[in-house]
Amino acid sequence: MKAFKAYDIRGVYNVDFTKDDCYKIGFFLSELLNTKKILIGRDARTSSPEIYQALTAGITDSGADVYDIGLATTPMVYFATAKHGFEASVQITASHNPPEYNGMKVSTKNAMPVGYDTGLGTLKTLMETKKIVPADNKGVIINFPLKDEYVAFQKQFVEKIANLKIAVDCSNGMAALIIKDIWGYSPIYLYDTLDCTFPNHEPNPLVEENVEDLKKHVLKNNCDMGIIFDGDADRVMFVDEKGRFVSPDLVIALLGHYFLETEEAQNSEIAVLQDIRTSKAVSEYLAQFNATVHTWKVGRAFAAPKLLEIDGIYGGELAGHYYFRNFFYSDSGIMAASIVVNVVADFLKKGIVFSDLIDKISSYANSGEINYKIENKAAAMEAVKNYFEQNEKVEQFFDFDGYRLEFADWWFNIRPSNTEPYLRFIAEAKSNDMLKEKVAKVNEIIKTFS
């Protein structure tokens, strides 16, 4: 079974995992997380009903009860897990992957993620080594509708949607299930029919071609901004009024205007979390709010527990995940979008449009994430690190999740992907010429490992 990943269980259904695997996952989940109550939600992929049937059969055969919230965004499951005190939950989803994929995002008490190192690895071992003996007293399936409660929670962050002209691309994903109940009908909606065959574009906003239709609608309709969700609505990304894609890490800085401009925040040290790929501009911008910015590993399996550990007010990732203390230290694409809309609306009142705000946050030249498909990722990563350590003065060094080296006028992060066969590289510099020079050198070093 190839579907166990660093952050979740995910792969091509009936290739990387089967319904028999789903049954076993369900059967051993209550033992893994020591509970007899497991919350289940699911996306609308064509394989999700079959996975649900197998998973819940395993759970009930183990003697545990299933609390079924039905079709749901992934953040809905996080909300229900933490708010209602469940010690185990599963969202059946493959997030931003194409329709032939599916998977499961597993959470435990307080909606904290269960990754490979914090339980999924043990679960895999149980499936491979332990005999299945159904319980004498089987569990039951209990309907647990949550939509109305969740919509009411999300509405408290909706203040200024009607003040802006906004185009919203739901990617035919799970955001379409609830977005109009939360935001109403004032935005211009694209691909807002729930159809997880994803007929218009794949539900991954980090791929440029998937954002093209949103950009066109923003320009055609003279919108103040565009918003696009991924397949399970835990991530969100933005387009400015010029039709330019906004790098998601810069939104971490923008959120400071909502969370850190209060008098209370100004008179205390507030923690904010960023991932190791985040632009240097973010911490520089947040310095005006007296924020302490913590840098940590990529992925919800690491970010949510870290935000809880530092009791951060919020955090974010380059991939478009935004985590909030007042959302149980979990990520919500819709909540993040509502808050960003509030900030953009406030600045527009002052005559500052979205693009001006983003340009004010950062003037760095950024490479974007570059992927190298090579076998010997570890050796290539070491070679890049060693070259620059020997030839330039390192001002700051991080050695988790790959390496991040910061210099006077530029920085880079190089890391092996936890989910795909790539070595990932991102760099930022104070000029385009410097950036091109550094990227060219990295290409030259890595080429020797191809």
Buried (B, 14 or more C-beta within 10 A) or exposed (E): BEBBBBBBBBBBBEEBBBBEBBBBBBBBBBBBBEBBBBBBBBBBBEBBEBBBBBBBBBBBBBBBBBBBBBBBBBBBBBBBBBBBEBBBBBBBBBBBBBBBBBBBBBBBBBBBBBBBEBBBBBBBEBBEEEEEEEBEEBBEBEEBEBBEBBBEBBBEBBBBBBBBBBBBBBBBBBBBBBBBBBBEEEBBBBBBEBBBEBEBBBBBBBEEEBBEBBBBBBBEEEBBBBBBBBBBBBBBBBBBBEBBBBBBBBBBBBBBBBBBEEEEBEEEEBBBBBBBBBBBBBBBBBEEBEBEBBBBBBBBBBBBBBBBEBEBBBBBBBBBBBBBBEBBBBBBBBBBBBBBBBBBBBBBEEEEBBBBBBEBBBEBBBBEBBEBEBEEBEEBBEBBBEBBEEEBEEEEEBEEBBBBBBBEBBBBBBBBBBEEEBBBBBBBBBEEEBBEEBBEBBEEBBEEBE
